[in-house]
Amino acid sequence: MLRTLRFPLFASLALVTLSPALPVQAQTAAPAPTPAPSGPRPVQTADDPWLYKGSDLVHDDAWTFGRLPNGVRYAVRRNGVPPGQVSVRVRIDAGSLMEKDSERGFAHLLEHLSFRGSVHVPDGESKRIWQRLGVTFGSDSNASTTFTQTVYKLDLPMATPTGLDESFKILAGMMSGPAITQQALTAERPVVLAEQREQPGPQVRMQQALFDLMFAGQPLAEREPIGTTETLLAATPESVQAFHDRWYRPERAVVIVIGDAEPAQMEALVAKYFSDWKGTGPAPETPKFGEPSADHPVAASLVESAMQPMAMMAIVRPWTVFADTVIFNQKRMVDMVAIRIINRRLESRARSGGSFLAAGADLSDIARSANVTTVQVLPTGEDWETALRDVRGVIADAQAAPPTQAEIDRELAEIRAQMEQRINTAAVESGASLSDELIQAVDINETVTTPEASYDIFKGAIAAKMFTPETVQEASKRVFQGTATRALVNTHTPDPQLVTRVTAALQTDVVASGKRKALGNVSFDQLPRLGKPATVVSRAPAVADTGIEKVVYSNGVTLLMRSDSSEVGKVYVNVRFGRGLNALPAKPSPAWAADMALAASGVGPFGQEELDALTGNRQIGFNFGTDDNAFTLNGQTNKADLNDQLRLFATKLAAPAWDPNPVLRARAGILSGYAGLSASPDAVLSRDLEKLLHSGDPRFGIPDRKTIESITPAAFRKLWEPLLATGPIEVEVFGDMDAEATVKAVGETFGALKPRKAPPTLTPEAPFPAHRDTPVVRTHTGKPDQAAAVIAWPTGGGTAGIAESRKLEVLAAVFRDRMIDQLRSQAGVSYSPNVASQWPTGMQSGGKMIALGLVPPDKTAFFFELSRAIAADLVAKPIDLDELNRALTPLKQQILRQSSGNMFWMRLVEGGSQDPAILAAVDTLAIDYTRVTPLELQALAAKYLRPDKDWTLAVVPEKDAK
């Protein structure tokens, strides 16, 4: 299948994601591609290579496919991104749809038990073994359970033959002989129940209502992978073992191995450790997942004040992916172009104001159960009926009248640009992403092919004139027809007639909206002209032996650049200007809206519509952000588009536009979901924690409702116009580009800006809150069994302490590992506790060591007691060398892997033109991490983890605070 054209089930709308993703329960340079042969291929009828049976797509010959005598299928591939890493995926064709009523949640529970221990390793030891090999728990070693599969994941950095052999032995034992004992079940069941408890209540209820409606009458409606409390509590070693024996069989397994090793070596390991695996008892038949039926209600409603008012339509049809063929893909492309055109029209309407803030359609095949078109609508205010009617009118217009060829060509141009970029960067696609792509293909009966072959299929559809106004109009009709059309609405006000109103809104005929906005030709030549190019004042290496150069221009702009082609086709651009948070006022202001509205407000004569047209078929990014001591404009581009990427950013600073609609849209979008910021402990943390940790400074956290309501486009411009025009500029360009051309391009763009004025007076830094004997308490309106606990200790900030900040990261890793072992694995109180060290280099203070966990309301005191006990133990005695190794080795491996990419080096030196200590600290990176000792960590713990300095927060249900 052509993954460059795949979209998620629920479209990510412009302001917010309106609905939860499909439930997944989870524990926390390649060779150049072979050109695709020309001409059609016959449909493969042979069983092997097993992936391509029933398909006529070009085989991706970089993969070697095989099948063991016992039925285990495998695929191996050499890939050197990142260097030294090998990624392993083991897929079991068993998810929650394979469970009996009494087994709900067993597939996910078994995933947890398999990680605890197996025939080859005692309880808890696999995590420690992999840590010693550089594996980070939760990211490098992980697993996920969905409706249709369970996937075990391992990314082994710097994979040695010994490490690979040990890892395959562990993984094979996890499949064939997990330790399903009473002891393991008693220990892990609370962890799974904690994971279930920590799910946000409003989103869970929304998802359940949505699935009950969309998949009525099918198992998918009632088979969430997390299971039920009742079935999980009733689980016994015997019942879980029975589930394992039924579904964990070699013929239901796929092993994917890809990485920096010889394919023959990887094949040999699969054969060595998976060949002896035998199934227990007769092989079961995969149950039927059913088909959508029209004999069910067409409407449902919710009253969830913590969720945005919204309306959703779903058109359901039977599952369609039975043969991944060229013609299947080409027909699906036509459908997707039709949906893209509709979505562009919807977004254009939303940007200009009206009845809805955002709306979007999507087409997907779901869990081997249904093919679904979804339409999501976020109304302006609570008038969902008008918003839904207007969205249906846009869809009706697409069905009543064909699109223009210009509209089609615009979508084809963007798809072409995406595919060409995929070809250009294929050599540096990571092994982990390729393995995940193959797993996804296996799960939904698809294949994988080369980027060139995908492009050939696309070009073949164009040559066959499949994208005409008439065919796209027909697709606009087809994708909104099906077995049943259903709608779900969420409101904030109870209404006994709501379902009746939803049914009527769904069935009422609508008038096709004929409001189509046609754009004329737009080009970079229409942007305002910049000034005279600057001259180069100096150019010299910034950091020895890294290839990073520093260039200073006559107008004061500084360029940091690194020409490196290891990431073929990728150039990263980051522009730092002004003074960031340090320049914002320490009082309520419109600063919060910048992430959503500043780029969208336009450049010169161009608004967001014109900017989309200008950049849509090019590799040009446009993102805004705020750091401690700088504002940023950043994007990923390529060598061909670099000049225009730089010109766009420079013109944004020189000639910003101030379209009011993005500000108004940001305000309405945030307010529509503001109640949700009180609906769960983690939502309250996202809203308030940073502000609390900065003693209430309004520059941090999410503003209160009054501040959001008070924003106006005029106030937004008054704040941001001088900030765009003042303060130093540092341009960073790292990647596959020509250094001389880049120096010239920066001189002609940012070098052509007028010398910048000094920024306004900097705002004093916010202090860390004072210690208090009892926790600060915040409340939430969500599930009564949810709470959060946070403890933090002040550390420091600034570049003078960079070496110490790196050692604090090691201390945090040790703390985190102990917290996971004691709070999660032993006590079963929290599913995903975390500990982190934060050290802002752009401020002289504000650093902290912070631990947090989602816990039951009656366990917040236990969390604080345990955290302080761990801190006290780290102060009292040095850790042993094995514990240091298990914390430090994964951290070093993360750095080694990241250092193979240009983004790592760019982030490492950003701000270095203003602070030479940042550049100097590059040379000490390896020493700071590799030479840390237990005594140094003990000294840091004594210095910072002081009981008289800690600060605590508990977020509890409203009823518990009374």
LOMIKE-385861 format. One record per residue (C-alpha): x, y, z; residue in three letters. Coordinates in steps of 0.5 Angstrom, whole numbers, padded with zeros to 4 digits, always signed. Last residue first. Layout:
BEGIN
XYZala...
This chain:
BEGIN
-0028+0039+0100lys-0021+0037+0097ala-0023+0030+0096asp-0030+0032+0092lys-0026+0036+0087glu-0022+0030+0085pro-0015+0031+0087val-0008+0034+0084val-0003+0034+0089ala+0003+0039+0089leu+0010+0039+0092thr+0016+0043+0093trp+0023+0041+0096asp+0028+0046+0099lys+0028+0043+0106asp+0028+0036+0104pro+0034+0037+0100arg+0035+0034+0093leu+0040+0039+0090tyr+0047+0039+0094lys+0046+0032+0097ala+0044+0029+0090ala+0049+0032+0087leu+0055+0030+0092ala+0052+0023+0091gln+0052+0023+0083leu+0059+0025+0084glu+0061+0019+0088leu+0057+0014+0084pro+0062+0017+0078thr+0061+0021+0072val+0066+0020+0067arg+0062+0018+0061thr+0057+0024+0061tyr+0061+0030+0062asp+0067+0027+0058ile+0063+0026+0052ala+0060+0033+0052leu+0066+0037+0054thr+0068+0039+0047asp+0060+0041+0045val+0061+0046+0052ala+0065+0051+0048ala+0060+0052+0043leu+0055+0054+0049ile+0060+0058+0053ala+0060+0062+0047pro+0054+0065+0048asp+0050+0070+0043gln+0053+0066+0037ser+0052+0060+0041gly+0044+0060+0042gly+0043+0054+0038glu+0050+0050+0039val+0047+0043+0041leu+0040+0044+0038arg+0044+0044+0031met+0048+0038+0032trp+0042+0034+0034phe+0038+0036+0028met+0044+0034+0024asn+0043+0027+0025gly+0048+0021+0027ser+0049+0025+0034ser+0042+0022+0036gln+0044+0015+0036arg+0051+0017+0040leu+0047+0021+0045ile+0041+0016+0046gln+0047+0011+0047gln+0050+0015+0052lys+0043+0015+0056leu+0042+0008+0055pro+0049+0006+0058thr+0048+0011+0064leu+0042+0009+0068ala+0044+0001+0067arg+0051+0003+0068asn+0050+0007+0074leu+0046+0001+0077glu+0051-0004+0076asp+0057+0001+0079leu+0053+0001+0085asp+0050+0008+0088ile+0053+0012+0093pro+0050+0013+0100lys+0046+0017+0104ala+0044+0023+0099val+0041+0017+0094leu+0038+0014+0099asp+0035+0021+0102ala+0032+0022+0094ala+0029+0015+0094ile+0026+0016+0101ala+0023+0023+0099arg+0020+0020+0093ser+0017+0014+0097leu+0014+0019+0102glu+0011+0024+0097phe+0008+0018+0093phe+0005+0015+0099phe+0002+0021+0101ala-0001+0022+0094thr-0004+0015+0095lys-0011+0016+0097asp-0013+0020+0091pro-0010+0014+0086pro-0004+0015+0083val-0002+0019+0076leu+0006+0020+0077gly+0011+0026+0078leu+0018+0027+0079ala+0022+0034+0078ile+0029+0036+0078met+0029+0043+0077lys+0032+0049+0073gly+0029+0056+0074gly+0035+0060+0074ser+0040+0063+0070gln+0036+0063+0064met+0037+0061+0057gly+0041+0055+0059thr+0035+0052+0062pro+0036+0046+0066trp+0031+0041+0067gln+0032+0034+0070ser+0027+0029+0069ala+0023+0023+0073val+0017+0020+0071asn+0011+0015+0073pro+0008+0011+0068ser+0003+0006+0071tyr+0002+0008+0078ser+0001+0005+0084val+0003-0002+0082gly+0007-0003+0089ala+0013-0007+0086gln+0013-0006+0078ser+0010+0001+0078arg+0012+0005+0085leu+0018+0001+0086gln+0021-0001+0080asp+0019+0005+0076ile+0021+0010+0081met+0028+0007+0082arg+0029+0007+0074asp+0027+0015+0075arg+0032+0016+0080phe+0037+0013+0076val+0035+0017+0070ala+0035+0023+0074ala+0042+0022+0077leu+0044+0021+0070val+0041+0028+0067glu+0044+0031+0073leu+0051+0030+0071lys+0049+0033+0064arg+0046+0039+0068ser+0053+0040+0072glu+0057+0040+0065ala+0052+0046+0063ile+0053+0050+0069gly+0056+0056+0066ala+0051+0056+0061thr+0045+0058+0065gly+0040+0055+0070gly+0040+0052+0077gly+0037+0046+0081thr+0030+0047+0085pro+0027+0041+0088trp+0020+0038+0085ala+0015+0033+0087ile+0009+0032+0084val+0003+0028+0085ala-0003+0026+0081ala-0010+0024+0082ala-0015+0019+0079gln-0021+0015+0082asp-0026+0020+0082pro-0026+0021+0075lys-0026+0028+0072gly-0027+0035+0075thr-0020+0036+0077his-0017+0040+0084thr-0011+0043+0085arg-0007+0042+0092val+0000+0045+0094val+0003+0040+0098pro+0004+0041+0106thr+0010+0043+0109asp+0012+0048+0104arg+0018+0050+0101his+0018+0056+0097ala+0017+0057+0089pro+0022+0057+0084phe+0023+0065+0082pro+0021+0068+0076ala+0027+0071+0072glu+0026+0079+0071pro+0023+0081+0065thr+0028+0084+0060leu+0028+0091+0058thr+0026+0092+0051pro+0030+0089+0045pro+0036+0092+0042ala+0034+0095+0035lys+0036+0091+0029arg+0040+0093+0023pro+0036+0093+0017lys+0034+0086+0014leu+0038+0084+0007ala+0043+0080+0011gly+0037+0076+0013phe+0035+0075+0006thr+0041+0076+0001glu+0046+0074+0006gly+0043+0068+0008val+0043+0066+0001ala+0050+0067+0000lys+0052+0064+0006val+0048+0058+0004thr+0051+0058-0003ala+0058+0057-0001glu+0056+0052+0004ala+0052+0047-0001asp+0046+0043+0003met+0045+0037+0006asp+0044+0039+0013gly+0044+0044+0018phe+0042+0052+0017val+0042+0056+0023glu+0040+0063+0023val+0042+0068+0029glu+0038+0074+0030ile+0039+0079+0035pro+0033+0083+0038gly+0028+0087+0035thr+0023+0087+0030ala+0019+0081+0031leu+0018+0083+0038leu+0016+0090+0036pro+0010+0087+0032glu+0008+0082+0037trp+0005+0086+0043leu+0001+0091+0039lys-0001+0086+0034arg-0004+0081+0039phe-0007+0087+0042ala-0010+0089+0036ala-0013+0082+0034pro-0016+0082+0041thr-0015+0078+0047ile-0020+0079+0053ser-0023+0072+0053glu-0016+0069+0053ile-0014+0073+0059thr-0021+0072+0063lys-0020+0064+0062arg-0014+0063+0065asp-0007+0063+0061pro-0004+0056+0060ile+0003+0055+0063gly+0008+0060+0064phe+0009+0067+0062arg+0004+0068+0067pro+0009+0068+0073asp+0005+0064+0079gly+0011+0062+0083ser+0015+0059+0077his+0013+0052+0079leu+0006+0054+0079leu+0006+0057+0072lys+0009+0050+0070glu+0004+0046+0073leu-0002+0050+0071asp-0005+0048+0065arg-0001+0041+0063ser-0002+0039+0070leu-0009+0040+0070val-0010+0036+0064ala-0006+0031+0067asp-0010+0030+0073pro-0017+0030+0069ser-0023+0034+0067ala-0020+0041+0069ser-0017+0043+0062leu-0023+0040+0059gly-0027+0046+0061ala-0022+0050+0056tyr-0024+0046+0050gly-0029+0051+0046ser-0025+0057+0050leu-0018+0055+0046ile-0021+0054+0039gly-0025+0061+0040ala-0019+0065+0042arg-0015+0061+0037ala-0020+0063+0031arg-0020+0070+0033leu-0013+0071+0033val-0012+0067+0026pro-0018+0071+0023asn-0015+0078+0025pro-0010+0078+0019asp-0004+0082+0021trp+0002+0081+0016ala+0009+0081+0018pro+0014+0085+0013ala+0021+0085+0015ala+0021+0079+0020leu+0016+0075+0016lys+0020+0077+0010thr+0026+0074+0013ala+0023+0067+0014phe+0020+0067+0007leu+0027+0069+0004arg+0030+0063+0008leu+0025+0058+0006gln+0026+0061-0001asp+0033+0060-0001asn+0033+0053+0002leu+0028+0050-0003asp+0033+0046-0008ala+0037+0044-0002lys+0032+0041+0002asn+0027+0044+0007thr+0025+0043+0014gln+0022+0049+0018gly+0024+0053+0024asn+0022+0060+0026leu+0024+0061+0033thr+0023+0066+0039phe+0029+0067+0044ala+0032+0067+0051asn+0027+0062+0054asp+0025+0059+0048asp+0018+0061+0044thr+0016+0057+0038gly+0014+0059+0031phe+0013+0054+0025asn+0013+0055+0017phe+0016+0049+0013gly+0018+0049+0006ile+0019+0043+0002gln+0015+0045-0004arg+0008+0043-0007asn+0004+0046-0001gly+0009+0052-0001thr+0006+0058-0004leu-0001+0055-0005ala-0001+0054+0003asp+0002+0061+0004leu-0004+0064-0001glu-0009+0061+0004glu-0005+0063+0010gln-0005+0070+0008gly+0000+0073+0003phe+0001+0081+0002pro+0007+0081+0006gly+0007+0075+0011val+0001+0072+0014gly-0003+0072+0021ser-0002+0064+0020ala+0005+0064+0023ala+0003+0068+0029leu-0004+0065+0030ala-0003+0058+0033met+0004+0059+0037asp+0003+0066+0038ala-0004+0066+0042ala+0000+0065+0049trp+0003+0072+0048ala-0004+0076+0048pro-0002+0078+0055ser-0003+0077+0063pro+0003+0080+0067lys+0010+0078+0067ala+0012+0082+0060pro+0015+0078+0055leu+0022+0079+0053ala+0026+0074+0058asn+0021+0069+0055leu+0024+0070+0048gly+0030+0075+0047arg+0029+0077+0040gly+0031+0072+0034phe+0033+0065+0033arg+0032+0062+0026val+0032+0055+0025asn+0033+0051+0018val+0034+0044+0018tyr+0036+0041+0011val+0034+0034+0009lys+0035+0031+0002gly+0040+0026+0004val+0041+0026+0012glu+0049+0024+0011ser+0050+0030+0007ser+0053+0035+0012asp+0054+0042+0011ser+0054+0045+0018arg+0052+0052+0019met+0051+0057+0024leu+0050+0064+0021leu+0050+0071+0025thr+0046+0077+0023val+0049+0084+0025gly+0048+0088+0019asn+0055+0086+0017ser+0054+0079+0017tyr+0058+0074+0022val+0059+0067+0019val+0060+0061+0024lys+0062+0054+0022glu+0060+0047+0024ile+0064+0042+0021gly+0065+0038+0028thr+0072+0038+0028asp+0073+0044+0032ala+0067+0048+0034val+0065+0055+0031ala+0070+0054+0025pro+0071+0061+0022ala+0067+0066+0017arg+0068+0074+0019ser+0065+0080+0016val+0061+0077+0011val+0057+0083+0007thr+0050+0084+0007ala+0045+0084+0002pro+0041+0090+0000lys+0034+0091+0002gly+0028+0086+0002leu+0023+0086-0003arg+0016+0085-0001pro+0013+0078-0003leu+0010+0078-0010gln+0016+0074-0013asp+0015+0069-0008phe+0009+0066-0013ser+0002+0066-0013val-0003+0065-0018asn-0010+0067-0017gly-0014+0063-0012leu-0021+0061-0012ala-0025+0061-0006lys-0031+0056-0007arg-0038+0059-0004lys-0043+0054-0008gly-0046+0051-0002ser-0050+0045-0004ala-0057+0046+0000val-0058+0041+0005val-0063+0035+0006asp-0065+0033+0013thr-0063+0026+0015gln-0057+0028+0019leu-0060+0034+0022ala-0066+0030+0024ala-0062+0024+0027thr-0058+0029+0031val-0065+0033+0033arg-0068+0026+0035thr-0062+0025+0039val-0062+0031+0043leu-0069+0031+0045gln-0068+0030+0052pro-0063+0036+0052asp-0057+0037+0057pro-0052+0043+0055thr-0045+0042+0054his-0046+0038+0047thr-0043+0032+0044asn-0046+0030+0037val-0045+0023+0034leu-0048+0022+0027ala-0049+0015+0023arg-0049+0014+0016thr-0050+0006+0014ala-0048+0001+0009thr-0044+0006+0005gly-0044+0013+0001gln-0040+0019+0002phe-0034+0016-0001val-0038+0015-0007arg-0040+0022-0008lys-0034+0025-0008ser-0031+0020-0012ala-0036+0021-0018glu-0033+0029-0017gln-0026+0026-0018val-0028+0022-0024thr-0031+0028-0027glu-0026+0033-0026pro-0021+0028-0028thr-0016+0025-0024phe-0016+0018-0027met-0013+0020-0034lys-0009+0014-0035ala-0002+0018-0035ala-0004+0021-0028ile-0006+0014-0025ala+0001+0011-0028gly+0004+0017-0025lys+0001+0015-0018phe+0003+0008-0019ile+0010+0010-0021asp+0011+0014-0015tyr+0009+0008-0011ser+0015+0004-0015ala+0020+0009-0014glu+0018+0010-0006pro+0019+0002-0006thr+0014-0003-0004thr+0010-0005+0002val+0004-0010+0002thr-0003-0009+0005glu-0007-0014+0009asn-0008-0010+0015ile-0004-0012+0020asp+0002-0014+0015val+0002-0007+0013ala+0003-0004+0020gln+0008-0009+0021ile+0012-0007+0015leu+0011+0001+0017glu+0014-0001+0024asp+0020-0004+0021ser+0021+0002+0016leu+0020+0007+0022ser+0025+0003+0026ala+0030+0002+0021gly+0031+0009+0020ser+0030+0013+0013glu+0036+0016+0011val+0037+0013+0004ala+0029+0014+0003ala+0030+0022+0003thr+0030+0023-0004asn+0025+0018-0006ile+0020+0021+0000arg+0022+0028-0002gln+0019+0026-0009glu+0013+0023-0006met+0011+0029-0002gln+0012+0033-0008ala+0008+0029-0012arg+0002+0029-0007ile+0003+0037-0007glu+0003+0037-0014ala-0003+0032-0015leu-0007+0037-0010glu-0006+0043-0014arg-0007+0039-0020asp-0014+0037-0018ile-0016+0044-0016glu-0014+0047-0022ala-0018+0042-0026gln-0024+0045-0023thr-0028+0041-0018pro-0034+0038-0021pro-0041+0040-0019ala-0046+0037-0015ala-0042+0032-0011gln-0037+0037-0009ala-0043+0042-0007asp-0046+0037-0003ala-0039+0036+0001ile-0039+0044+0002val-0047+0044+0004gly-0045+0038+0009arg-0040+0042+0013val-0046+0048+0013asp-0051+0043+0016arg-0046+0041+0021leu-0044+0048+0023ala-0051+0050+0023thr-0053+0044+0028glu-0047+0045+0032trp-0049+0051+0035asp-0045+0051+0041glu-0040+0056+0040gly-0036+0056+0033thr-0037+0049+0031pro-0032+0043+0031leu-0034+0039+0026val-0031+0032+0024gln-0033+0028+0018val-0031+0020+0018thr-0031+0016+0012thr-0030+0008+0014val-0028+0002+0011asn-0030-0003+0016ala-0028-0009+0021ser-0020-0011+0019arg-0018-0006+0025ala-0021+0000+0021ile-0020+0002+0013asp-0019+0009+0013ser-0022+0015+0009leu-0022+0022+0013asp-0026+0029+0013ala-0025+0035+0016gly-0028+0041+0020ala-0025+0047+0024ala-0028+0053+0027leu-0035+0052+0025phe-0041+0057+0023ser-0037+0063+0020gly-0030+0065+0020gly-0025+0066+0014ser-0020+0061+0016arg-0026+0056+0017ala-0029+0057+0010arg-0022+0056+0007ser-0021+0049+0012glu-0027+0047+0009leu-0025+0048+0002arg-0018+0044+0003arg-0022+0039+0006asn-0026+0038+0000ile-0021+0038-0004ile-0017+0033+0000arg-0023+0028+0000ile-0023+0028-0007ala-0016+0027-0008val-0016+0021-0003met-0022+0018-0007asp-0018+0018-0013val-0012+0015-0010met-0016+0010-0007arg-0017+0008-0014lys-0010+0008-0016gln-0008+0004-0010asn-0014-0002-0012phe-0011-0001-0019ile-0004-0003-0017val-0006-0009-0012thr-0006-0010-0005asp-0011-0015-0005ala-0017-0016+0001phe-0017-0009+0003val-0024-0007+0003thr-0028-0008+0010trp-0035-0007+0009pro-0038+0000+0009arg-0039+0005+0014val-0041+0013+0013ile-0039+0016+0020ala-0041+0023+0022met-0038+0027+0028met-0041+0033+0031ala-0037+0037+0036met-0038+0042+0043pro-0031+0041+0046gln-0030+0036+0051met-0030+0037+0059ala-0037+0039+0058ser-0039+0032+0056glu-0046+0031+0054val-0046+0026+0049leu-0051+0024+0043ser-0052+0018+0039ala-0055+0018+0032ala-0056+0013+0026val-0059+0007+0031pro-0058+0000+0028his-0060-0005+0023asp-0056-0002+0017ala-0051-0007+0018ser-0043-0006+0018pro-0040-0013+0018glu-0037-0018+0022gly-0030-0019+0026phe-0031-0027+0024lys-0026-0030+0029pro-0019-0033+0027thr-0019-0040+0027glu-0016-0044+0032pro-0010-0048+0031ala-0011-0055+0035pro-0007-0056+0042gly+0000-0052+0044thr+0004-0049+0038gly+0011-0051+0037lys+0017-0046+0038trp+0024-0050+0036asp+0025-0045+0030ser+0024-0039+0033phe+0031-0038+0037tyr+0036-0041+0032lys+0032-0039+0025ala+0031-0032+0027val+0038-0031+0029leu+0041-0034+0023ala+0036-0029+0019glu+0039-0024+0022met+0046-0026+0021gln+0045-0027+0014ala+0042-0020+0013pro+0049-0017+0015glu+0048-0012+0021ala+0046-0005+0021asp+0039-0006+0022gly+0032-0009+0020ile+0029-0015+0024val+0022-0017+0023ile+0019-0023+0026val+0012-0025+0024val+0008-0030+0029ala+0001-0033+0027arg+0004-0039+0025glu+0009-0040+0031pro+0003-0040+0036arg+0001-0035+0041tyr-0006-0035+0040trp-0009-0041+0044arg-0003-0043+0048asp-0003-0036+0051his-0011-0035+0052phe-0010-0042+0056ala-0004-0039+0060gln-0009-0033+0062val-0014-0037+0064ser-0009-0042+0068glu-0005-0036+0071pro-0012-0033+0073thr-0016-0027+0071ala-0022-0025+0075ala-0019-0018+0077leu-0018-0017+0069leu-0025-0019+0067thr-0028-0015+0072glu-0024-0009+0071thr-0025-0009+0064thr-0021-0010+0058gly-0015-0005+0056ile-0016-0007+0049pro-0023-0004+0047glu-0027-0010+0045arg-0034-0007+0045glu-0036-0004+0039ala-0030-0008+0035leu-0034-0014+0036pro-0039-0012+0031gln-0047-0010+0032gly-0046-0003+0032ala-0039-0001+0029phe-0040+0007+0028met-0045+0008+0034leu-0042+0004+0040asp-0035+0006+0037phe-0037+0013+0038leu-0040+0012+0045ala-0034+0009+0047gln-0029+0014+0045gln-0033+0019+0048met-0033+0016+0054arg-0026+0014+0054val-0024+0022+0052gln-0029+0024+0058pro-0025+0019+0063gly-0018+0020+0062pro-0014+0014+0062gln-0011+0013+0068glu-0015+0008+0071arg-0014+0003+0066gln-0006+0004+0066glu-0007+0003+0074ala-0011-0003+0072leu-0005-0006+0068val+0000-0004+0073val-0005-0007+0079pro-0005-0014+0075arg+0003-0014+0074glu+0005-0016+0081ala-0001-0021+0082thr+0000-0024+0075leu+0007-0025+0076ala+0007-0029+0083gln+0001-0033+0080gln+0005-0035+0075thr+0005-0034+0067ile+0012-0033+0066ala+0012-0033+0058pro+0014-0039+0055gly+0014-0039+0047ser+0013-0031+0046met+0017-0028+0051met+0022-0034+0050gly+0023-0032+0043ala+0024-0025+0045leu+0030-0027+0051ile+0034-0031+0046lys+0033-0026+0041phe+0036-0021+0046ser+0042-0025+0048glu+0044-0027+0041asp+0044-0019+0039leu+0048-0017+0045gly+0053-0022+0044thr+0053-0021+0036pro+0054-0013+0038thr+0048-0008+0037ala+0050-0001+0038met+0043+0001+0040pro+0038-0005+0040leu+0031-0002+0038asp+0026-0007+0041leu+0019-0008+0040lys+0013-0013+0041tyr+0007-0013+0037val+0000-0015+0039thr-0005-0015+0034gln-0012-0014+0032thr-0016-0010+0036phe-0009-0007+0039thr-0004-0009+0044thr+0003-0005+0044ser+0010-0007+0046ala+0016-0003+0048asn+0024-0003+0049ser+0027+0002+0046asp+0022+0007+0048ser+0019+0005+0055gly+0026+0002+0058phe+0032+0005+0054thr+0036+0000+0051val+0044+0001+0052gly+0046-0006+0053leu+0046-0006+0060arg+0039-0003+0060gln+0037-0009+0056trp+0039-0014+0061ile+0036-0010+0067arg+0029-0010+0063lys+0030-0017+0062ser+0031-0019+0069glu+0024-0017+0072gly+0022-0024+0073asp+0027-0029+0072pro+0030-0030+0064val+0030-0036+0059his+0023-0039+0061val+0020-0032+0061ser+0019-0026+0065gly+0016-0019+0066arg+0016-0017+0059phe+0011-0023+0057ser+0007-0021+0063leu+0005-0014+0060his+0004-0017+0053glu-0001-0022+0057leu-0005-0017+0060leu-0006-0014+0053his-0008-0020+0050ala-0012-0021+0056phe-0016-0015+0057gly-0023-0018+0055arg-0022-0026+0057glu-0029-0028+0060ser-0032-0025+0053asp-0028-0029+0049lys-0022-0025+0046glu-0019-0025+0039met-0022-0018+0038leu-0017-0016+0043ser-0011-0017+0039gly-0008-0024+0036ala-0004-0024+0030asp+0003-0024+0034ile+0008-0019+0031arg+0015-0019+0033val+0019-0013+0032arg+0027-0012+0032val+0031-0006+0031ser+0038-0007+0030val+0042+0000+0031gln+0050+0001+0030gly+0049+0007+0025pro+0042+0010+0026pro+0040+0009+0020val+0045+0004+0017gly+0040-0001+0014asn+0040-0008+0012arg+0034-0012+0012arg+0030-0018+0015val+0023-0021+0014ala+0020-0027+0018tyr+0014-0032+0018arg+0014-0037+0023val+0010-0043+0020gly+0014-0049+0024asn+0018-0050+0018pro+0021-0043+0018leu+0018-0038+0013arg+0023-0032+0009gly+0023-0025+0006phe+0029-0021+0005thr+0027-0014+0004trp+0032-0009+0000ala+0028-0013-0006asp+0022-0008-0005asp+0017-0012-0009his+0013-0008-0014val+0006-0009-0013leu+0002-0014-0017asp-0001-0017-0010ser-0005-0023-0008gly+0001-0026-0005lys+0006-0021-0004tyr+0008-0021+0004leu+0009-0029+0003trp+0015-0028-0001pro+0013-0034-0002asp+0006-0037-0002asp+0005-0037-0010ala+0000-0033-0013thr+0003-0027-0015gln-0001-0022-0019val+0003-0021-0025pro+0007-0015-0026arg+0005-0009-0030pro+0011-0005-0034gly+0017-0002-0032ser+0022-0005-0027pro+0023-0001-0020ala+0029+0002-0019pro+0033-0001-0013thr+0033+0003-0007pro+0040+0006-0005ala+0042+0002+0001pro+0040+0005+0008ala+0044+0010+0012ala+0011+0005+0057thr+0008-0001+0055gln+0003+0000+0050ala-0005+0000+0050gln-0007+0002+0043val-0014+0005+0043pro-0016+0008+0036leu-0014+0015+0037ala-0019+0020+0041pro-0023+0025+0038ser-0023+0033+0036leu-0016+0034+0035thr-0015+0041+0036val-0014+0047+0032leu-0013+0046+0025ala-0016+0039+0025leu-0013+0032+0026ser-0017+0028+0021ala-0020+0022+0025phe-0018+0015+0022leu-0011+0017+0020pro-0009+0019+0013phe-0005+0014+0008arg-0002+0017+0002leu+0005+0017+0003thr+0004+0010+0006arg+0002+0007-0001leu+0000+0000+0000met
